[in-house]
Amino acid sequence: MFTNNFVESRVEWIHRTARDFLQDKPVWNKVLNATGRDDFDPRNYWANAHLAALKRLDLSDKTRWYQFGNCVHPAFYLHWGEDVRLVEYLDEVGRTAELTCEYYRTSQFLSDCGVSPNKDQAMKSFLDFAMWFQLDLYVKIKAPLAPPSELQHAIRYRNGLGGNVVRGSLKSLPKLHSDWLYDNMVDKTAFLRTERALKYALRRHRRRRVWNRITMGLFT
């Protein structure tokens, strides 16, 4: 049964015959053998199913944007924690949306928030999207891995956008997803965490460049 809380959703049997069949020990052993037993992680299959739908189905752009929301929001409930898998998955979602979803590619979702970006504020990566919506867990993991140019653009992208965002303004997404994004956007601590993560990563890049110049000078 699917509920508005992904974590609380559960499987319920339509008919007892199916339950009795699957709970039969030889049958259940076949299921376990086919799915890798303890290596099977349904969370990964859940995420990949949404991503596959975004990639392969012949959808209208509106429906594809809806499916993009289905990829992004649940990813933060999959208990990956501070794991690079979260970044790899969402980066792939972003790349797919860039290719297939005009609503994402042209930042039309910003108009829902009362924002009209100019050409200099065009979104270049999922990191821009994550900074705008203050997805701080993603930003924290991504920042040390991203090149300085991507970090700088993400900061400029967020700081260059205005608008008066109100709950329910993202009507192009299901209420479940839009309310979650809104809650992130108005979270002041999330703002500070994302800003801090990017600026810290930029300082590390600068220190590394300085150190490389020093070491190059010592050995030339």
N, C-alpha and C positions, 0 to 999 in steps of 0.2 A: 504494500500500500504506500503510495507516494504522498508525503505531506509537505507543507511549506518549509519544513526543516529537513535538509538533506540527511543529517545525521540520524534523525528519528524515523526515516522511511524504512520500511521492512517488507519482507515477502509474506504474503498470506496465501493460503491454498484455496484455489477455486473449487476444488473437489477433493474429497478425502482419498479417492482412488490414486491420484497423482502423488499425494503425500506417502501413502503406503507403498507405492511402487518405488519411489526414490529412497525410502528408508529401509528397503530390503537390503541386507548387507552385501550380497554379491553385486547388486545393481549400483549401490553407493560406492563400492570399491572400484567399479568401472569408471564412475564419474571422477573419483579422486585420481585414478591413474591417468585419465585423459587430461586433467587440468593441473598436473604437477604437484598434487597433494599439498603440502605445506607451502610450496613456492607460489601457489595461486593467490593473487591479490586482486579481489574484485574491484578495488578502487581504481587500479590502472585500466581495467577493462571498461569501467564506467567512463573514465576520462577519454580514453581512446575512441569509444563509440561516438561520443559527441564530436570529437575532432574529425572522425571519418565522415560523419554526416555533414559537417561544415565543408569538407573537401570534395565529396563525391556526389552529393544529391543535387538534382536539378531544381534549385530553389529560386524564388523571387528574391530580389535584393533585401526586401523587408524581412522575409523569413530567414534569410541568411544572417542578417544582423541579429535577429532573435536567437538563432542558433549560436552565434558568437557569444552572446550572453550566457547561454547554456554551457559553454566551454569554460568561460572565465570564472564565473561565480562558484560553481562546485569545486573547482581546482583548489580553492582555499579551505575546503572541508575534507580533503582527502588525507589529512594527517601526514602529509609529506614533511611538514615542519620546515626547518631551515635547511632544506635539501635542494641541491641543484636541479633535481628532477622537476621541481615546480617552475623554475626559470626555463628549462629546456622545453617543457610542455607549452607554457604560455608564449614563449618566443615563436614556437611553431604555429600556435593559434594566430598570433599576430601576422606572421608571414603569409599564412593561408588567407586571412581576412584582407590583407593588402592586395592579394591577387584576385580574390573572388567577390569581395563585398565593397561596393562603391560607397555605401553609407559610412563604412569605417575608413576606407582609403582617402576620402575627401573630407573627413572629419565632420560630416553632416550632423553627427550626434551633438556637436557643440551648439548647434542652433537651438536644440531643445533646452539648453542651459542659458540661452540669451547671449551667446558669444558668436561673433563673426570674425574668424581668424583671417589674417591676410596671408599672402604667399610666403612671407618670411617666417610664418608660424606654422607651416605645413608639418604634419606629423611624419616622422622618419622611421620610427621604430615603436615597438610595444612599450618600451621604456617611457616614451612621451605620454602614452595613454595611462600608464601606471602612475606617473607623476601627477597628471591632471586629476585622477581619481584617488590619489594617495594610497595606492596599494603597497603599504609600507613593507610587508614581508617580502614581496617580490623585489622591491627596490633594494632592500638590504642585501639580498643574495646576489642580485644582478650587478650592483654598482662596482664591486671589486673586479668583475669579469669584463666590464664594458670599456671600450677605448675612450680617451678623454673627450674626443669630439662628440660622441654619443651622449656622454654625461652632460657636457656643456649645453648641447641642444635641448636636452630634457629640462634643464633648469630654465633656459630661455623660453621654452614652449609654455611651461606652466606660468612663469612670472609675466609673460606677455599677454596672457588671456585674462579678460575680466568677466563680467556677467554676474547676474544675480540668480544663483541656483536655489531653487526651492524644491522641497520634497514633492515627488510626482512629476517633475519637469521632464524626466526621461521617459516619456510616454511610449516611445518606440520599443521599449523593453518591457518584459513582464514585470509586474509590480514587485515581485520578490527580488528580482535583480536590480531594478532601479532604486528601490529603497535601500538596498545594501550599498550600492555605489554612492548614493546621497549621504548615507551615514559616514562613509569613509571621507567624503569631501569636506564635511563640516567638523571632522575630528581634528582638533588643534594639535593633539599629541602626534597624530599620524602625519600632519604637515611637518612638524619638527623632526620626526624620525626620518622621513624621506629626504628632507633638505640636508639633514646631518649626514646621512649615508652617502649622498652624492658628493657633498663638499669634502668629506673625509677621503673618499676614493680619489678625488681630484688632487688633494694634497699629497697623497701617496704617489700618484703619477708624477707630480712635480718633483718630489724628493728623489724618485727613481731616476728622472732625467738628469737632475743635478749630480747625483752619485755616478751615473754613467759618464758624464762629462769629466768628472774628477778622475775616475779610473782610466778613462781614455787618455787624459793628459799625463798621467803617471807612467803609462806604458808606451808613449810615443816620443 
